[in-house]
Amino acid sequence: MAAEEVLFNKYSLVKGAARRARQLQSGAPPLSNSKSMKACRVAQDEIKQGHVTFVLPKKIAEPTLDIFVR
């Protein structure tokens, strides 16, 4: 599975890889074998191989305004 099919755009790929890299640095076991020992590269390899996927929200919540009128 190609990374383009899994993620919406390059920004999502970077955000997803960064989140997974943080998990790896915190002690999460790698889901696949990688040539690199760096967490960021391992995360990218996992995404590329399809071991890690991300769910995009269907609808973005609209911001609310808290206005106090006196």
PQR file of N, CA, C, O and H, with PARSE charges and radii, in Angstrom:
ATOM      1  N   MET A   1       0.841  -1.178   0.000 -0.4000 1.5000
ATOM      2  CA  MET A   1       0.000   0.000   0.000 -0.0000 2.0000
ATOM      3  C   MET A   1       0.883   1.238   0.000  0.5500 1.7000
ATOM      4  O   MET A   1       1.801   1.342   0.813 -0.5500 1.4000
ATOM      5  N   ALA A   2       0.623   2.159  -0.885 -0.4000 1.5000
ATOM      6  CA  ALA A   2       1.423   3.373  -0.993 -0.0000 2.0000
ATOM      7  C   ALA A   2       0.996   4.375   0.071  0.5500 1.7000
ATOM      8  O   ALA A   2      -0.145   4.374   0.534 -0.5500 1.4000
ATOM      9  H   ALA A   2      -0.123   2.075  -1.545  0.4000 1.0000
ATOM     10  N   ALA A   3       1.943   5.228   0.446 -0.4000 1.5000
ATOM     11  CA  ALA A   3       1.658   6.233   1.479 -0.0000 2.0000
ATOM     12  C   ALA A   3       0.558   7.185   1.028  0.5500 1.7000
ATOM     13  O   ALA A   3      -0.203   7.684   1.856 -0.5500 1.4000
ATOM     14  H   ALA A   3       2.870   5.228   0.070  0.4000 1.0000
ATOM     15  N   GLU A   4       0.462   7.446  -0.289 -0.4000 1.5000
ATOM     16  CA  GLU A   4      -0.562   8.359  -0.784 -0.0000 2.0000
ATOM     17  C   GLU A   4      -1.963   7.801  -0.576  0.5500 1.7000
ATOM     18  O   GLU A   4      -2.914   8.565  -0.410 -0.5500 1.4000
ATOM     19  H   GLU A   4       1.081   7.040  -0.962  0.4000 1.0000
ATOM     20  N   GLU A   5      -2.104   6.455  -0.583 -0.4000 1.5000
ATOM     21  CA  GLU A   5      -3.402   5.847  -0.371 -0.0000 2.0000
ATOM     22  C   GLU A   5      -3.802   5.879   1.099  0.5500 1.7000
ATOM     23  O   GLU A   5      -4.990   5.911   1.418 -0.5500 1.4000
ATOM     24  H   GLU A   5      -1.332   5.834  -0.717  0.4000 1.0000
ATOM     25  N   VAL A   6      -2.826   5.870   1.987 -0.4000 1.5000
ATOM     26  CA  VAL A   6      -3.100   5.802   3.418 -0.0000 2.0000
ATOM     27  C   VAL A   6      -3.396   7.178   3.988  0.5500 1.7000
ATOM     28  O   VAL A   6      -4.284   7.326   4.827 -0.5500 1.4000
ATOM     29  H   VAL A   6      -1.860   5.844   1.728  0.4000 1.0000
ATOM     30  N   LEU A   7      -2.668   8.172   3.546 -0.4000 1.5000
ATOM     31  CA  LEU A   7      -2.767   9.501   4.130 -0.0000 2.0000
ATOM     32  C   LEU A   7      -3.307  10.511   3.128  0.5500 1.7000
ATOM     33  O   LEU A   7      -3.183  10.337   1.916 -0.5500 1.4000
ATOM     34  H   LEU A   7      -1.946   8.052   2.865  0.4000 1.0000
ATOM     35  N   PHE A   8      -3.897  11.547   3.649 -0.4000 1.5000
ATOM     36  CA  PHE A   8      -4.565  12.548   2.828 -0.0000 2.0000
ATOM     37  C   PHE A   8      -3.582  13.389   2.021  0.5500 1.7000
ATOM     38  O   PHE A   8      -3.809  13.641   0.838 -0.5500 1.4000
ATOM     39  H   PHE A   8      -3.998  11.688   4.634  0.4000 1.0000
ATOM     40  N   ASN A   9      -2.492  13.825   2.650 -0.4000 1.5000
ATOM     41  CA  ASN A   9      -1.504  14.657   1.966 -0.0000 2.0000
ATOM     42  C   ASN A   9      -0.153  14.546   2.682  0.5500 1.7000
ATOM     43  O   ASN A   9      -0.026  13.816   3.665 -0.5500 1.4000
ATOM     44  H   ASN A   9      -2.307  13.620   3.611  0.4000 1.0000
ATOM     45  N   LYS A  10       0.845  15.269   2.188 -0.4000 1.5000
ATOM     46  CA  LYS A  10       2.190  15.192   2.771 -0.0000 2.0000
ATOM     47  C   LYS A  10       2.207  15.708   4.203  0.5500 1.7000
ATOM     48  O   LYS A  10       2.951  15.195   5.039 -0.5500 1.4000
ATOM     49  H   LYS A  10       0.741  15.862   1.390  0.4000 1.0000
ATOM     50  N   TYR A  11       1.402  16.705   4.486 -0.4000 1.5000
ATOM     51  CA  TYR A  11       1.339  17.237   5.848 -0.0000 2.0000
ATOM     52  C   TYR A  11       0.856  16.160   6.822  0.5500 1.7000
ATOM     53  O   TYR A  11       1.396  16.021   7.920 -0.5500 1.4000
ATOM     54  H   TYR A  11       0.798  17.121   3.807  0.4000 1.0000
ATOM     55  N   SER A  12      -0.157  15.406   6.415 -0.4000 1.5000
ATOM     56  CA  SER A  12      -0.669  14.325   7.254 -0.0000 2.0000
ATOM     57  C   SER A  12       0.382  13.246   7.456  0.5500 1.7000
ATOM     58  O   SER A  12       0.482  12.667   8.538 -0.5500 1.4000
ATOM     59  H   SER A  12      -0.595  15.520   5.524  0.4000 1.0000
ATOM     60  N   LEU A  13       1.160  12.976   6.429 -0.4000 1.5000
ATOM     61  CA  LEU A  13       2.234  11.986   6.536 -0.0000 2.0000
ATOM     62  C   LEU A  13       3.268  12.425   7.570  0.5500 1.7000
ATOM     63  O   LEU A  13       3.706  11.624   8.395 -0.5500 1.4000
ATOM     64  H   LEU A  13       1.080  13.447   5.550  0.4000 1.0000
ATOM     65  N   VAL A  14       3.652  13.685   7.522 -0.4000 1.5000
ATOM     66  CA  VAL A  14       4.641  14.210   8.473 -0.0000 2.0000
ATOM     67  C   VAL A  14       4.085  14.181   9.887  0.5500 1.7000
ATOM     68  O   VAL A  14       4.774  13.764  10.818 -0.5500 1.4000
ATOM     69  H   VAL A  14       3.296  14.335   6.852  0.4000 1.0000
ATOM     70  N   LYS A  15       2.841  14.622  10.056 -0.4000 1.5000
ATOM     71  CA  LYS A  15       2.226  14.619  11.387 -0.0000 2.0000
ATOM     72  C   LYS A  15       2.099  13.190  11.928  0.5500 1.7000
ATOM     73  O   LYS A  15       2.362  12.943  13.105 -0.5500 1.4000
ATOM     74  H   LYS A  15       2.281  14.961   9.300  0.4000 1.0000
ATOM     75  N   GLY A  16       1.701  12.264  11.074 -0.4000 1.5000
ATOM     76  CA  GLY A  16       1.554  10.883  11.498 -0.0000 2.0000
ATOM     77  C   GLY A  16       2.884  10.250  11.861  0.5500 1.7000
ATOM     78  O   GLY A  16       2.984   9.533  12.857 -0.5500 1.4000
ATOM     79  H   GLY A  16       1.487  12.465  10.118  0.4000 1.0000
ATOM     80  N   ALA A  17       3.912  10.513  11.052 -0.4000 1.5000
ATOM     81  CA  ALA A  17       5.242   9.967  11.336 -0.0000 2.0000
ATOM     82  C   ALA A  17       5.801  10.564  12.627  0.5500 1.7000
ATOM     83  O   ALA A  17       6.447   9.863  13.406 -0.5500 1.4000
ATOM     84  H   ALA A  17       3.830  11.096  10.243  0.4000 1.0000
ATOM     85  N   ALA A  18       5.560  11.832  12.852 -0.4000 1.5000
ATOM     86  CA  ALA A  18       6.045  12.474  14.081 -0.0000 2.0000
ATOM     87  C   ALA A  18       5.358  11.878  15.308  0.5500 1.7000
ATOM     88  O   ALA A  18       6.001  11.642  16.331 -0.5500 1.4000
ATOM     89  H   ALA A  18       5.036  12.402  12.220  0.4000 1.0000
ATOM     90  N   ARG A  19       4.070  11.639  15.204 -0.4000 1.5000
ATOM     91  CA  ARG A  19       3.340  11.056  16.335 -0.0000 2.0000
ATOM     92  C   ARG A  19       3.835   9.637  16.623  0.5500 1.7000
ATOM     93  O   ARG A  19       4.041   9.264  17.778 -0.5500 1.4000
ATOM     94  H   ARG A  19       3.548  11.830  14.372  0.4000 1.0000
ATOM     95  N   ARG A  20       4.022   8.858  15.567 -0.4000 1.5000
ATOM     96  CA  ARG A  20       4.512   7.489  15.752 -0.0000 2.0000
ATOM     97  C   ARG A  20       5.943   7.496  16.282  0.5500 1.7000
ATOM     98  O   ARG A  20       6.291   6.661  17.116 -0.5500 1.4000
ATOM     99  H   ARG A  20       3.854   9.161  14.629  0.4000 1.0000
ATOM    100  N   ALA A  21       6.786   8.434  15.810 -0.4000 1.5000
ATOM    101  CA  ALA A  21       8.163   8.527  16.297 -0.0000 2.0000
ATOM    102  C   ALA A  21       8.186   8.833  17.794  0.5500 1.7000
ATOM    103  O   ALA A  21       9.020   8.297  18.524 -0.5500 1.4000
ATOM    104  H   ALA A  21       6.504   9.113  15.133  0.4000 1.0000
ATOM    105  N   ARG A  22       7.275   9.692  18.254 -0.4000 1.5000
ATOM    106  CA  ARG A  22       7.186   9.985  19.686 -0.0000 2.0000
ATOM    107  C   ARG A  22       6.802   8.732  20.472  0.5500 1.7000
ATOM    108  O   ARG A  22       7.311   8.503  21.569 -0.5500 1.4000
ATOM    109  H   ARG A  22       6.598  10.128  17.661  0.4000 1.0000
ATOM    110  N   GLN A  23       5.910   7.930  19.913 -0.4000 1.5000
ATOM    111  CA  GLN A  23       5.538   6.683  20.569 -0.0000 2.0000
ATOM    112  C   GLN A  23       6.736   5.746  20.674  0.5500 1.7000
ATOM    113  O   GLN A  23       6.952   5.119  21.711 -0.5500 1.4000
ATOM    114  H   GLN A  23       5.497   8.116  19.022  0.4000 1.0000
ATOM    115  N   LEU A  24       7.514   5.654  19.594 -0.4000 1.5000
ATOM    116  CA  LEU A  24       8.696   4.800  19.600 -0.0000 2.0000
ATOM    117  C   LEU A  24       9.725   5.283  20.616  0.5500 1.7000
ATOM    118  O   LEU A  24      10.335   4.475  21.318 -0.5500 1.4000
ATOM    119  H   LEU A  24       7.338   6.163  18.751  0.4000 1.0000
ATOM    120  N   GLN A  25       9.919   6.593  20.696 -0.4000 1.5000
ATOM    121  CA  GLN A  25      10.877   7.151  21.643 -0.0000 2.0000
ATOM    122  C   GLN A  25      10.422   6.948  23.082  0.5500 1.7000
ATOM    123  O   GLN A  25      11.244   6.919  23.998 -0.5500 1.4000
ATOM    124  H   GLN A  25       9.424   7.249  20.126  0.4000 1.0000
ATOM    125  N   SER A  26       9.112   6.807  23.281 -0.4000 1.5000
ATOM    126  CA  SER A  26       8.580   6.594  24.629 -0.0000 2.0000
ATOM    127  C   SER A  26       8.592   5.126  25.032  0.5500 1.7000
ATOM    128  O   SER A  26       8.180   4.778  26.138 -0.5500 1.4000
ATOM    129  H   SER A  26       8.444   6.831  22.537  0.4000 1.0000
ATOM    130  N   GLY A  27       9.067   4.261  24.127 -0.4000 1.5000
ATOM    131  CA  GLY A  27       9.199   2.859  24.495 -0.0000 2.0000
ATOM    132  C   GLY A  27       8.301   1.895  23.749  0.5500 1.7000
ATOM    133  O   GLY A  27       8.355   0.694  24.014 -0.5500 1.4000
ATOM    134  H   GLY A  27       9.402   4.544  23.229  0.4000 1.0000
ATOM    135  N   ALA A  28       7.479   2.369  22.828 -0.4000 1.5000
ATOM    136  CA  ALA A  28       6.622   1.464  22.059 -0.0000 2.0000
ATOM    137  C   ALA A  28       7.493   0.583  21.159  0.5500 1.7000
ATOM    138  O   ALA A  28       8.471   1.059  20.581 -0.5500 1.4000
ATOM    139  H   ALA A  28       7.436   3.345  22.613  0.4000 1.0000
ATOM    140  N   PRO A  29       7.143  -0.691  21.042 -0.5600 1.5000
ATOM    141  CA  PRO A  29       7.956  -1.577  20.199  0.2800 2.0000
ATOM    142  C   PRO A  29       7.727  -1.282  18.717  0.5500 1.7000
ATOM    143  O   PRO A  29       6.606  -0.962  18.323 -0.5500 1.4000
ATOM    144  N   PRO A  30       8.755  -1.382  17.900 -0.5600 1.5000
ATOM    145  CA  PRO A  30       8.572  -1.191  16.457  0.2800 2.0000
ATOM    146  C   PRO A  30       7.714  -2.314  15.881  0.5500 1.7000
ATOM    147  O   PRO A  30       7.789  -3.454  16.338 -0.5500 1.4000
ATOM    148  N   LEU A  31       6.903  -1.991  14.885 -0.4000 1.5000
ATOM    149  CA  LEU A  31       6.001  -2.965  14.282 -0.0000 2.0000
ATOM    150  C   LEU A  31       6.632  -3.710  13.116  0.5500 1.7000
ATOM    151  O   LEU A  31       6.062  -4.681  12.619 -0.5500 1.4000
ATOM    152  H   LEU A  31       6.842  -1.064  14.514  0.4000 1.0000
ATOM    153  N   SER A  32       7.810  -3.264  12.674 -0.4000 1.5000
ATOM    154  CA  SER A  32       8.505  -3.934  11.581 -0.0000 2.0000
ATOM    155  C   SER A  32      10.007  -3.735  11.745  0.5500 1.7000
ATOM    156  O   SER A  32      10.460  -2.899  12.527 -0.5500 1.4000
ATOM    157  H   SER A  32       8.273  -2.475  13.077  0.4000 1.0000
ATOM    158  N   ASN A  33      10.757  -4.515  10.997 -0.4000 1.5000
ATOM    159  CA  ASN A  33      12.209  -4.351  11.008 -0.0000 2.0000
ATOM    160  C   ASN A  33      12.592  -3.211  10.080  0.5500 1.7000
ATOM    161  O   ASN A  33      12.047  -3.074   8.985 -0.5500 1.4000
ATOM    162  H   ASN A  33      10.389  -5.193  10.361  0.4000 1.0000
ATOM    163  N   SER A  34      13.531  -2.400  10.528 -0.4000 1.5000
ATOM    164  CA  SER A  34      13.991  -1.270   9.734 -0.0000 2.0000
ATOM    165  C   SER A  34      15.506  -1.245   9.753  0.5500 1.7000
ATOM    166  O   SER A  34      16.128  -1.687  10.719 -0.5500 1.4000
ATOM    167  H   SER A  34      13.974  -2.510  11.418  0.4000 1.0000
ATOM    168  N   LYS A  35      16.096  -0.732   8.694 -0.4000 1.5000
ATOM    169  CA  LYS A  35      17.549  -0.622   8.628 -0.0000 2.0000
ATOM    170  C   LYS A  35      18.056   0.476   9.551  0.5500 1.7000
ATOM    171  O   LYS A  35      19.203   0.439   9.996 -0.5500 1.4000
ATOM    172  H   LYS A  35      15.590  -0.373   7.909  0.4000 1.0000
ATOM    173  N   SER A  36      17.211   1.439   9.834 -0.4000 1.5000
ATOM    174  CA  SER A  36      17.604   2.587  10.647 -0.0000 2.0000
ATOM    175  C   SER A  36      17.239   2.372  12.106  0.5500 1.7000
ATOM    176  O   SER A  36      16.307   1.632  12.422 -0.5500 1.4000
ATOM    177  H   SER A  36      16.279   1.468   9.473  0.4000 1.0000
ATOM    178  N   MET A  37      17.972   3.016  12.980 -0.4000 1.5000
ATOM    179  CA  MET A  37      17.668   2.990  14.407 -0.0000 2.0000
ATOM    180  C   MET A  37      16.950   4.271  14.846  0.5500 1.7000
ATOM    181  O   MET A  37      16.483   4.360  15.981 -0.5500 1.4000
ATOM    182  H   MET A  37      18.729   3.617  12.723  0.4000 1.0000
ATOM    183  N   LYS A  38      16.863   5.257  13.956 -0.4000 1.5000
ATOM    184  CA  LYS A  38      16.220   6.524  14.294 -0.0000 2.0000
ATOM    185  C   LYS A  38      14.704   6.365  14.273  0.5500 1.7000
ATOM    186  O   LYS A  38      14.140   5.777  13.350 -0.5500 1.4000
ATOM    187  H   LYS A  38      17.242   5.185  13.034  0.4000 1.0000
ATOM    188  N   ALA A  39      14.058   6.896  15.299 -0.4000 1.5000
ATOM    189  CA  ALA A  39      12.621   6.727  15.462 -0.0000 2.0000
ATOM    190  C   ALA A  39      11.833   7.315  14.297  0.5500 1.7000
ATOM    191  O   ALA A  39      10.837   6.734  13.866 -0.5500 1.4000
ATOM    192  H   ALA A  39      14.516   7.373  16.049  0.4000 1.0000
ATOM    193  N   CYS A  40      12.267   8.455  13.789 -0.4000 1.5000
ATOM    194  CA  CYS A  40      11.543   9.101  12.695 -0.0000 2.0000
ATOM    195  C   CYS A  40      11.563   8.235  11.435  0.5500 1.7000
ATOM    196  O   CYS A  40      10.545   8.093  10.758 -0.5500 1.4000
ATOM    197  H   CYS A  40      13.076   8.927  14.138  0.4000 1.0000
ATOM    198  N   ARG A  41      12.706   7.667  11.129 -0.4000 1.5000
ATOM    199  CA  ARG A  41      12.825   6.818   9.941 -0.0000 2.0000
ATOM    200  C   ARG A  41      12.068   5.508  10.120  0.5500 1.7000
ATOM    201  O   ARG A  41      11.446   5.020   9.176 -0.5500 1.4000
ATOM    202  H   ARG A  41      13.533   7.782  11.679  0.4000 1.0000
ATOM    203  N   VAL A  42      12.115   4.936  11.318 -0.4000 1.5000
ATOM    204  CA  VAL A  42      11.370   3.709  11.597 -0.0000 2.0000
ATOM    205  C   VAL A  42       9.875   3.974  11.417  0.5500 1.7000
ATOM    206  O   VAL A  42       9.164   3.153  10.838 -0.5500 1.4000
ATOM    207  H   VAL A  42      12.621   5.333  12.084  0.4000 1.0000
ATOM    208  N   ALA A  43       9.399   5.119  11.911 -0.4000 1.5000
ATOM    209  CA  ALA A  43       7.987   5.481  11.775 -0.0000 2.0000
ATOM    210  C   ALA A  43       7.606   5.628  10.308  0.5500 1.7000
ATOM    211  O   ALA A  43       6.541   5.165   9.899 -0.5500 1.4000
ATOM    212  H   ALA A  43       9.977   5.787  12.381  0.4000 1.0000
ATOM    213  N   GLN A  44       8.453   6.260   9.514 -0.4000 1.5000
ATOM    214  CA  GLN A  44       8.180   6.408   8.084 -0.0000 2.0000
ATOM    215  C   GLN A  44       8.123   5.053   7.396  0.5500 1.7000
ATOM    216  O   GLN A  44       7.259   4.820   6.550 -0.5500 1.4000
ATOM    217  H   GLN A  44       9.318   6.636   9.846  0.4000 1.0000
ATOM    218  N   ASP A  45       9.035   4.161   7.751 -0.4000 1.5000
ATOM    219  CA  ASP A  45       9.048   2.822   7.168 -0.0000 2.0000
ATOM    220  C   ASP A  45       7.783   2.050   7.538  0.5500 1.7000
ATOM    221  O   ASP A  45       7.221   1.342   6.701 -0.5500 1.4000
ATOM    222  H   ASP A  45       9.736   4.349   8.438  0.4000 1.0000
ATOM    223  N   GLU A  46       7.336   2.181   8.776 -0.4000 1.5000
ATOM    224  CA  GLU A  46       6.120   1.501   9.210 -0.0000 2.0000
ATOM    225  C   GLU A  46       4.902   1.989   8.436  0.5500 1.7000
ATOM    226  O   GLU A  46       4.042   1.196   8.052 -0.5500 1.4000
ATOM    227  H   GLU A  46       7.793   2.756   9.455  0.4000 1.0000
ATOM    228  N   ILE A  47       4.836   3.288   8.210 -0.4000 1.5000
ATOM    229  CA  ILE A  47       3.723   3.853   7.441 -0.0000 2.0000
ATOM    230  C   ILE A  47       3.784   3.371   6.000  0.5500 1.7000
ATOM    231  O   ILE A  47       2.768   2.981   5.425 -0.5500 1.4000
ATOM    232  H   ILE A  47       5.534   3.932   8.522  0.4000 1.0000
ATOM    233  N   LYS A  48       4.971   3.399   5.422 -0.4000 1.5000
ATOM    234  CA  LYS A  48       5.151   2.991   4.027 -0.0000 2.0000
ATOM    235  C   LYS A  48       4.773   1.519   3.822  0.5500 1.7000
ATOM    236  O   LYS A  48       4.206   1.161   2.790 -0.5500 1.4000
ATOM    237  H   LYS A  48       5.796   3.715   5.888  0.4000 1.0000
ATOM    238  N   GLN A  49       5.090   0.666   4.809 -0.4000 1.5000
ATOM    239  CA  GLN A  49       4.790  -0.757   4.723 -0.0000 2.0000
ATOM    240  C   GLN A  49       3.342  -1.074   5.086  0.5500 1.7000
ATOM    241  O   GLN A  49       2.897  -2.210   4.922 -0.5500 1.4000
ATOM    242  H   GLN A  49       5.551   0.958   5.647  0.4000 1.0000
ATOM    243  N   GLY A  50       2.608  -0.083   5.577 -0.4000 1.5000
ATOM    244  CA  GLY A  50       1.198  -0.287   5.904 -0.0000 2.0000
ATOM    245  C   GLY A  50       0.927  -0.822   7.293  0.5500 1.7000
ATOM    246  O   GLY A  50      -0.198  -1.230   7.585 -0.5500 1.4000
ATOM    247  H   GLY A  50       2.970   0.839   5.710  0.4000 1.0000
ATOM    248  N   HIS A  51       1.934  -0.831   8.161 -0.4000 1.5000
ATOM    249  CA  HIS A  51       1.737  -1.306   9.532 -0.0000 2.0000
ATOM    250  C   HIS A  51       1.032  -0.269  10.388  0.5500 1.7000
ATOM    251  O   HIS A  51       0.391  -0.613  11.382 -0.5500 1.4000
ATOM    252  H   HIS A  51       2.847  -0.500   7.924  0.4000 1.0000
ATOM    253  N   VAL A  52       1.144   0.992  10.013 -0.4000 1.5000
ATOM    254  CA  VAL A  52       0.529   2.084  10.771 -0.0000 2.0000
ATOM    255  C   VAL A  52      -0.386   2.846   9.821  0.5500 1.7000
ATOM    256  O   VAL A  52       0.034   3.250   8.737 -0.5500 1.4000
ATOM    257  H   VAL A  52       1.664   1.272   9.206  0.4000 1.0000
ATOM    258  N   THR A  53      -1.620   3.037  10.226 -0.4000 1.5000
ATOM    259  CA  THR A  53      -2.559   3.840   9.450 -0.0000 2.0000
ATOM    260  C   THR A  53      -3.173   4.890  10.360  0.5500 1.7000
ATOM    261  O   THR A  53      -3.124   4.765  11.583 -0.5500 1.4000
ATOM    262  H   THR A  53      -1.961   2.709  11.106  0.4000 1.0000
ATOM    263  N   PHE A  54      -3.739   5.902   9.774 -0.4000 1.5000
ATOM    264  CA  PHE A  54      -4.336   6.994  10.518 -0.0000 2.0000
ATOM    265  C   PHE A  54      -5.735   7.244   9.999  0.5500 1.7000
ATOM    266  O   PHE A  54      -5.993   7.154   8.799 -0.5500 1.4000
ATOM    267  H   PHE A  54      -3.779   6.003   8.779  0.4000 1.0000
ATOM    268  N   VAL A  55      -6.621   7.553  10.900 -0.4000 1.5000
ATOM    269  CA  VAL A  55      -8.002   7.837  10.543 -0.0000 2.0000
ATOM    270  C   VAL A  55      -8.177   9.344  10.542  0.5500 1.7000
ATOM    271  O   VAL A  55      -7.880  10.021  11.526 -0.5500 1.4000
ATOM    272  H   VAL A  55      -6.412   7.626  11.875  0.4000 1.0000
ATOM    273  N   LEU A  56      -8.660   9.854   9.428 -0.4000 1.5000
ATOM    274  CA  LEU A  56      -8.913  11.286   9.322 -0.0000 2.0000
ATOM    275  C   LEU A  56     -10.347  11.569   9.753  0.5500 1.7000
ATOM    276  O   LEU A  56     -11.254  10.811   9.410 -0.5500 1.4000
ATOM    277  H   LEU A  56      -8.902   9.304   8.629  0.4000 1.0000
ATOM    278  N   PRO A  57     -10.563  12.647  10.497 -0.5600 1.5000
ATOM    279  CA  PRO A  57     -11.928  12.966  10.916  0.2800 2.0000
ATOM    280  C   PRO A  57     -12.786  13.312   9.702  0.5500 1.7000
ATOM    281  O   PRO A  57     -12.320  13.954   8.761 -0.5500 1.4000
ATOM    282  N   LYS A  58     -14.042  12.878   9.738 -0.4000 1.5000
ATOM    283  CA  LYS A  58     -14.945  13.162   8.623 -0.0000 2.0000
ATOM    284  C   LYS A  58     -15.366  14.621   8.608  0.5500 1.7000
ATOM    285  O   LYS A  58     -15.484  15.231   7.545 -0.5500 1.4000
ATOM    286  H   LYS A  58     -14.420  12.357  10.503  0.4000 1.0000
ATOM    287  N   LYS A  59     -15.588  15.172   9.775 -0.4000 1.5000
ATOM    288  CA  LYS A  59     -16.025  16.553   9.864 -0.0000 2.0000
ATOM    289  C   LYS A  59     -15.196  17.262  10.919  0.5500 1.7000
ATOM    290  O   LYS A  59     -15.006  16.751  12.022 -0.5500 1.4000
ATOM    291  H   LYS A  59     -15.492  14.678  10.638  0.4000 1.0000
ATOM    292  N   ILE A  60     -14.716  18.418  10.579 -0.4000 1.5000
ATOM    293  CA  ILE A  60     -13.956  19.222  11.520 -0.0000 2.0000
ATOM    294  C   ILE A  60     -14.941  20.004  12.377  0.5500 1.7000
ATOM    295  O   ILE A  60     -15.851  20.652  11.860 -0.5500 1.4000
ATOM    296  H   ILE A  60     -14.871  18.833   9.683  0.4000 1.0000
ATOM    297  N   ALA A  61     -14.755  19.941  13.666 -0.4000 1.5000
ATOM    298  CA  ALA A  61     -15.644  20.645  14.586 -0.0000 2.0000
ATOM    299  C   ALA A  61     -15.498  22.145  14.380  0.5500 1.7000
ATOM    300  O   ALA A  61     -14.396  22.670  14.226 -0.5500 1.4000
ATOM    301  H   ALA A  61     -14.016  19.415  14.086  0.4000 1.0000
ATOM    302  N   GLU A  62     -16.628  22.808  14.382 -0.4000 1.5000
ATOM    303  CA  GLU A  62     -16.616  24.255  14.215 -0.0000 2.0000
ATOM    304  C   GLU A  62     -16.214  24.919  15.529  0.5500 1.7000
ATOM    305  O   GLU A  62     -16.662  24.505  16.599 -0.5500 1.4000
ATOM    306  H   GLU A  62     -17.524  22.382  14.508  0.4000 1.0000
ATOM    307  N   PRO A  63     -15.374  25.944  15.448 -0.5600 1.5000
ATOM    308  CA  PRO A  63     -14.961  26.623  16.679  0.2800 2.0000
ATOM    309  C   PRO A  63     -16.143  27.359  17.310  0.5500 1.7000
ATOM    310  O   PRO A  63     -17.039  27.841  16.618 -0.5500 1.4000
ATOM    311  N   THR A  64     -16.119  27.431  18.606 -0.4000 1.5000
ATOM    312  CA  THR A  64     -17.169  28.150  19.317 -0.0000 2.0000
ATOM    313  C   THR A  64     -16.585  29.447  19.874  0.5500 1.7000
ATOM    314  O   THR A  64     -15.417  29.513  20.256 -0.5500 1.4000
ATOM    315  H   THR A  64     -15.391  27.039  19.168  0.4000 1.0000
ATOM    316  N   LEU A  65     -17.405  30.439  19.907 -0.4000 1.5000
ATOM    317  CA  LEU A  65     -16.998  31.735  20.446 -0.0000 2.0000
ATOM    318  C   LEU A  65     -17.696  31.941  21.765  0.5500 1.7000
ATOM    319  O   LEU A  65     -18.921  31.853  21.856 -0.5500 1.4000
ATOM    320  H   LEU A  65     -18.354  30.385  19.597  0.4000 1.0000
ATOM    321  N   ASP A  66     -16.922  32.210  22.775 -0.4000 1.5000
ATOM    322  CA  ASP A  66     -17.492  32.513  24.092 -0.0000 2.0000
ATOM    323  C   ASP A  66     -17.451  34.027  24.280  0.5500 1.7000
ATOM    324  O   ASP A  66     -16.418  34.604  24.618 -0.5500 1.4000
ATOM    325  H   ASP A  66     -15.927  32.281  22.702  0.4000 1.0000
ATOM    326  N   ILE A  67     -18.575  34.636  24.056 -0.4000 1.5000
ATOM    327  CA  ILE A  67     -18.669  36.097  24.199 -0.0000 2.0000
ATOM    328  C   ILE A  67     -19.585  36.404  25.370  0.5500 1.7000
ATOM    329  O   ILE A  67     -20.730  35.958  25.431 -0.5500 1.4000
ATOM    330  H   ILE A  67     -19.415  34.167  23.781  0.4000 1.0000
ATOM    331  N   PHE A  68     -19.048  37.173  26.287 -0.4000 1.5000
ATOM    332  CA  PHE A  68     -19.820  37.556  27.453 -0.0000 2.0000
ATOM    333  C   PHE A  68     -20.296  38.992  27.277  0.5500 1.7000
ATOM    334  O   PHE A  68     -19.494  39.907  27.091 -0.5500 1.4000
ATOM    335  H   PHE A  68     -18.117  37.535  26.237  0.4000 1.0000
ATOM    336  N   VAL A  69     -21.589  39.172  27.338 -0.4000 1.5000
ATOM    337  CA  VAL A  69     -22.187  40.496  27.189 -0.0000 2.0000
ATOM    338  C   VAL A  69     -22.637  40.964  28.552  0.5500 1.7000
ATOM    339  O   VAL A  69     -23.326  40.241  29.271 -0.5500 1.4000
ATOM    340  H   VAL A  69     -22.240  38.428  27.489  0.4000 1.0000
ATOM    341  N   ARG A  70     -22.247  42.175  28.908 -0.4000 1.5000
ATOM    342  CA  ARG A  70     -22.661  42.726  30.204 -0.0000 2.0000
ATOM    343  C   ARG A  70     -23.750  43.698  30.028  0.5500 1.7000
ATOM    344  O   ARG A  70     -24.232  44.270  31.006 -0.5500 1.4000
ATOM    345  H   ARG A  70     -21.687  42.762  28.323  0.4000 1.0000
TER
END
